[in-house]
Amino acid sequence: MEVSTTKHENCDVVEVSGKLDHSTHYMLDDALRGLFEAGRYNIVLDMSGVDFMSSSGLRILADGRATCRRNQGGLMLVGLQERVYETLDIAGFVDHFSLFDDLQAAVDSF
């Protein structure tokens, strides 16, 4: 899995690609924790490159969303592939996140 972060004026975009599972989730967790430590709580996760997500990935998303909300921010998801969307839907997460197809629209939502 690969994770990269780009700072924008009103938010940070975290681009994730590969499998988000028990052996890779720490990479996304580290990226989010770095943003939180810097006081950055408006985050767009570009997940268009994620082709699989396990319960470990779900936990990272839930924890990240909760941290953002506690600090008056938000965690937006962009570009979910069908398989990842289904995982979120089965877990009951779809209604708890703002989902976007377009990265710029997600960035502009802040």
Buried (B, 14 or more C-beta within 10 A) or exposed (E): BEBEBEEEEEBBBBBBBBBBBEEBBBBBBEBBBEBBEEEBBBBBBBBBBBBBBBEBBBEBBBBBBEBBEEEEBBBBBBBBBEEBBEBBEEBEBBEBBEBBEEBEEBBEBB
